[in-house]
Structure formats: structure tokens, C-alpha cells
Amino acid sequence: MHTKTIMNLARISGLLLLAACASSPADSGVDAGILQGQVNDLSRQLQALQNAPAAQQPELMADYWQMLKKQLEYARNLPGVEIRNCTDWTLLDPMVMGAQPAHAIVPCPVVHDSGPVLGWELPAGLQPHLFTLMMQQQLGTLDAQVQAIAAETDAAKRSDLYRRLYETRYQDIQTVLGRGWMWTPIDPSAYPDSGSLGAGLLRDYCSQCHLAPLPTLHTQAEWLGITHKMHDIIQTQSRTEIQGVRLPSRDEYDLIINYLQFHAHNAP
């Protein structure tokens, strides 16, 4: 197929998905056909990406990424997709919720400090081939979930399926961004010097908003920037009406930084 034709078809699929996502579902009787239409549009876009010349693939990959984020925003408004408690990290993320801070809705700590989801950008250097492989697996899971929703007649069970679909889409996108560790349980013994005070403080304070990362995820320089940002977020939230958000002391903060830097993946 001619390159220009592939690009045009891909853009048409993207526009159809964006149009479907523009209007949020109103009640528990939302037609599963809308979700199936989104799956079909994503499938066509992925096929276009696979068939396109190498020079066109980065642009089509970016288009697909935009479609994914819009589909996530649509799923966020499905019936049953609502915050239940302060451990609903995937729902408390302002990057999905938009400009309204989570603590304006429920008094819970949150993962990030700004939004909306459209701010998530593809990681630099991500190759189209790897991206396509990841999307094929994710699309298969999404299709199976949509089929289950379409077949479910019980309203309560269907709402649970809507919620699970949203959570899966959120986790899929975060995985592409390299943040799958936020909800993947890690055995405490997997942390270097797991019995040290630094490891304990890391798990204690990080778990207020998400699971604690392994120190090998980042370089020493990266950890300096990340810990500074996280400290500012916790400090801000500890001064709001959010109850139970604890800010590490100066000594505790230094211990956490020293622990992360000593065990960073580029540590000597």
C-alpha cells in the first residue's frame, strides 16, 4: 500500500477514536460497542505502524500513543471507575484526573503533583519495533476485557470489569514509561542491604503513595533529582488537609538519598 495512503488511514482511525473518547459514558448501560470500536481503531493504527516505512514509523507511533492516552481518559469515566480508598493509586494520579488535585476529592496522598494525562510523553529513544511488540500484547488484553464486558449482563459485575479495564490501561501506559514498579510487589529481601535503616526508610515513606522502587532503577544523579522532587511533593501534601502524610526529617532524608546513591545502578 502507498505510504501516503497508510498515513491517511492511520489518521482517520485516530480521529475516529478521539471522537469516540470525546463523549464520556453516562451510565452503566454504556454500549460496549464504543469500547470495541476503540479496540478496532487501535488495531488498525498498529497495523499501519507495522506496515509503514521506517521513516514514517516514529510519527505513527506518536499518533498511536495519543490514541492510547485519549482511550485512558475515556475509560476513567466509565461506570464504577471511582476512588474507593487511599490505595487506589491508579485513580489518584492527577496526570489522569486533570487540573483538579486529588485531595480536593478525597484526603489522600497522590503520586504526582500535576496533570493531565496528555502530558505523558513517549520515552526518548523508544524504538518502533519494541513499541509495537508491547502494544500487540496490550491490545490482546484490552480486546479480551472488552469481550468480557460485552458478555456480562450483571450491572455490578460489569462495573467491576470497567474498573479493571481502566486499571489495566493505566498500568500499560505506566509500564511503557518505565514505572511498572509502582504496583509490582517486591520481596523486602530484594532490596540491597534490606535490613539497613536506609532501606527501611525508603519503603516506609515511599509507600505512602506507591510501592518503593529498587535503587538500581536510576543513576546517582537521577536519584538526586527524583528525591528532591518527591520531597517537595510530600512536603506540600503534608501541609494540606491530607491527613497521615509524613515528611521525613532532614536526617532521614539524607539516609534515604545516601542509600539510593550507594546502590544506584552506576554506583562504583
Summary of the structure (lengths in Angstrom):
residues: 268
radius of gyration: 20.5
end to end distance: 52.3
largest distance: 63.0
contacts: 786
relative contact order: 0.10
helix: 65%
strand: 0%
